[in-house]
């Protein structure tokens, strides 16, 4: 064979193949360790559901008998898990939402929120396997 002329016939041949084998294993390990595993799939019965309100909706003092908050309708929120976006959702016309996520600790905040006026999260929530965690969050519109 062609490669035999380059490798001495002594024990160097076995050392040569051992080096090749170890190089191959190191290359495979390096490629495998660079890949992150995908997050666990969310069980449809595990996640967060609730209502998001915003207020005050009128300037000036609150008035008796006049609502000072309303559902935060059709607004996109992001769900973060350890500083990475795990999911997102949009509230319905009544400010309600339901989203399946894997068990864990999350921070939920309005997508593309402007830090100038108002507060739209982050809201902290813990999700347990097999349960829909129920929440009611109040966002601050910044009106006074």
C-alpha positions in Angstrom: 0.0 0.0 0.0 1.0 3.6 -0.6 1.0 4.7 3.0 3.4 1.9 4.1 6.3 3.6 2.3 5.9 6.6 4.6 5.6 4.7 7.9 8.4 2.6 9.4 7.6 -1.0 9.9 8.3 -0.8 13.6 6.1 0.3 16.5 5.8 3.7 15.0 3.0 2.4 12.8 0.8 1.7 15.8 1.7 5.1 17.3 0.8 6.8 14.0 -2.6 5.2 14.0 -3.1 6.0 17.7 -2.4 9.7 16.9 -4.9 9.6 14.0 -7.5 8.0 16.2 -7.1 10.5 19.0 -7.2 13.4 16.6 -10.4 12.1 15.2 -11.9 11.7 18.7 -10.9 15.2 19.7 -12.4 16.7 16.5 -15.7 14.9 17.1 -15.8 15.9 20.7 -15.1 19.6 19.8 -17.9 19.6 17.3 -20.4 17.9 19.7 -19.6 20.2 22.6 -20.1 23.3 20.5 -23.7 22.5 19.9 -26.3 23.5 22.5 -29.2 21.2 23.2 -32.6 22.6 22.3 -34.8 23.7 25.2 -37.2 21.0 26.4 -40.5 21.0 24.6 -43.4 22.6 26.5 -46.2 20.4 27.7 -49.6 22.0 26.6 -50.7 21.8 30.2 -47.6 23.6 31.5 -47.2 27.4 31.1 -48.6 30.8 32.0 -52.0 32.3 31.6 -53.6 35.4 32.8 -54.6 39.0 32.3 -52.5 42.1 31.7 -54.0 45.5 32.6 -52.6 49.0 32.2 -53.3 52.2 34.2 -53.8 54.9 34.9 -55.8 55.6 31.8 -56.9 59.1 32.8 -54.7 62.0 33.9 -55.3 63.7 37.2 -56.7 62.3 40.4 -58.7 59.0 40.4 -62.4 59.5 40.5 -64.9 57.3 42.5 -66.9 55.1 40.1 -64.6 55.8 37.1 -62.3 52.9 36.1 -58.7 53.9 36.0 -57.3 50.9 34.3 -58.1 48.8 31.2 -57.0 45.5 29.6 -53.8 45.9 27.6 -55.2 44.6 24.3 -53.2 43.2 21.3 -49.8 43.8 22.8 -46.7 41.6 22.2 -44.8 40.3 25.2 -41.5 38.3 25.3 -40.8 35.5 27.8 -37.2 35.4 28.8 -35.4 32.5 30.5 -31.9 33.3 31.7 -31.5 36.3 29.4 -32.6 34.6 26.3 -36.0 34.8 24.6 -37.8 31.5 25.3 -41.1 32.5 23.7 -43.5 35.4 23.0 -47.2 36.0 22.9 -49.8 38.6 22.0 -52.7 39.5 24.4 -56.2 39.3 23.0 -58.8 42.1 22.9 -59.5 41.6 26.6 -55.8 41.6 27.7 -55.8 37.9 28.3 -53.2 35.4 27.2 -52.2 31.7 27.5 -48.8 30.3 26.5 -47.2 26.9 26.9 -43.6 27.0 28.2 -41.3 24.5 29.9 -41.0 24.5 33.7 -38.7 27.2 34.9 -38.2 30.8 36.1 -39.2 33.5 33.6 -39.2 37.2 33.2 -42.0 38.6 31.0 -42.0 42.1 29.5 -43.4 44.1 26.6 -41.6 43.6 23.4 -39.7 46.7 22.3 -40.7 48.6 25.4 -39.4 52.2 25.5 -37.7 52.9 28.8 -38.8 56.5 28.8 -42.4 56.5 30.2 -44.4 53.7 31.8 -43.5 50.2 33.1 -44.5 47.1 31.2 -42.5 44.5 33.1 -40.4 42.6 33.6 -42.8 40.4 35.6 -41.2 37.4 37.3 -43.0 34.1 37.2 -42.2 30.5 38.1 -43.7 27.7 36.0 -44.3 24.2 37.5 -44.6 21.0 35.4 -48.2 20.1 34.6 -49.7 23.4 35.8 -50.8 26.6 34.1 -49.5 29.4 36.4 -52.2 32.1 36.7 -51.1 35.7 36.8 -52.7 39.2 36.8 -50.2 41.9 36.0 -50.7 45.7 36.1 -48.6 47.8 33.8 -47.9 51.5 34.5 -48.9 53.7 31.6 -46.8 56.6 33.0 -49.8 59.0 33.1 -50.2 61.2 36.1 
